[in-house]
Amino acid sequence: MSIQTYFDWRHKLLTSFSSVSVEDFQGILESDDLFFAYSEKGNRHLDRKPKKRGEKVSKERS
């Protein structure tokens, strides 16, 4: 799930709680894990060597 989805769900839940009395509310809602994909995109200093693509070009022509 994206951060925006979590944000939207949180606000929907908070607004819905205002219309429900405390006696009507039962149970537990839990949301505890959020994972981010590791990416170095846009970083000036990479922690790894760049990927080499293609082949070396020879100076001689055939």
N, C-alpha and C positions, 0 to 999 in steps of 0.2 A: 504494500500500500504506500502511497505517496504521503508526504508530510501534509500536503493540502487536504487530502482525504481525511487524515486524522484530525486536522484542524476543523474541518467542516462537521465531522461526526461529533466532536467534542461540543461544539456550539449547538448542534441540534439537540444533544442530550441535555445540556444545561438549560436551554429554553424549554424543553419538555418537562423538566423537573419543576419549573415554576407553576405549571398547571396541575400537578399531581400532589395530593396531600401526603404527609409523611406516613400515615397509616396504610395508604394504598401501595406504597413502594416496598417491595420485598425482593430479596435476592442480591446477588453481587455481580457487578460488571467489572471485568478486568481486561486491560489491554496493556501489556508490559514489554513487548519486544518490537524493536524497530531496527532493521538492518539497512546499511548503506553499501552499495557496491563500491569497491575500492577503485579509484581512478586517479591518475596523475595528470589528466588532461588539463592544460592551461598552466601547469606549474613550470616555473623557469628552471628549477633545479630538480632533475629526476633522480630517483634512488636506484635506477637500473640503467643498463646500457641501452642505447637505441637499437631498434630492430634493423637488421640489414636486409635490404630488398634488392632483387636483381642480381646481376653478375658483374664482375670487374670487366672493364672495357680495355681491350688491348690496343696499343698505339698503332700496330701494324694493320694494314688493310689487305684483304685477300682479293 
